[in-house]
Amino acid sequence: MGLLTCLGGAGWTAWVVWRGIATGMVTGKHGAVHLRIEGDFFYYATVALNGLACLLWLGLAAFAVLVLVRWKDWT
């Protein structure tokens, strides 16, 4: 279950990053739109933080796979 959660988190954050890069805009709270072309800080912060979150989720997923593979050796 934890592995699926990690993969879901990685997928969602990667989607936010990809959508932001592809369209040049991200949506904030209450439907506010932030654009790359305007140099909006919120746009860059959202894309960067979601990129870092995606890497974190992938790291957690890799750790979960390692635990699953090594489980028999540890018990």
ZIMOLIN-V872202 format. One record per backbone hydrogen bond with DSSP energy under -1.0 kcal/mol. NH is the residue of the N-H (numbers start at 1). CO is the residue of the C=O. E is the energy in kcal/mol with one decimal. If there is no record, write none. Layout:
nh: {NH:NH}
co: {CO:CO}
e: {E:E}
This chain:
nh: {5:6:7:8:9:10:11:12:13:14:15:16:17:18:19:20:21:22:23:24:26:28:31:32:34:36:39:40:44:45:46:47:48:49:50:51:52:53:54:55:56:57:58:59:60:61:62:63:64:65:66:67:68:69:70:74:75}
co: {1:2:3:4:5:6:7:8:9:10:11:12:13:14:15:16:17:18:19:20:34:32:28:29:26:24:36:35:40:41:42:43:44:45:46:47:48:49:50:51:52:53:54:55:56:57:58:59:60:61:62:63:64:65:66:70:71}
e: {-2.1:-2.4:-2.5:-2.4:-2.5:-2.5:-2.4:-2.5:-2.4:-2.3:-2.1:-2.1:-2.2:-3.0:-2.8:-2.2:-2.6:-3.0:-2.4:-1.7:-2.1:-4.0:-1.2:-1.7:-2.9:-2.9:-2.0:-1.6:-1.6:-2.8:-2.5:-2.3:-2.5:-2.8:-2.2:-1.9:-2.3:-2.4:-2.3:-1.8:-2.2:-2.8:-2.5:-2.2:-2.4:-2.3:-2.4:-2.2:-2.3:-2.3:-2.3:-2.5:-2.3:-2.5:-2.4:-1.6:-1.2}
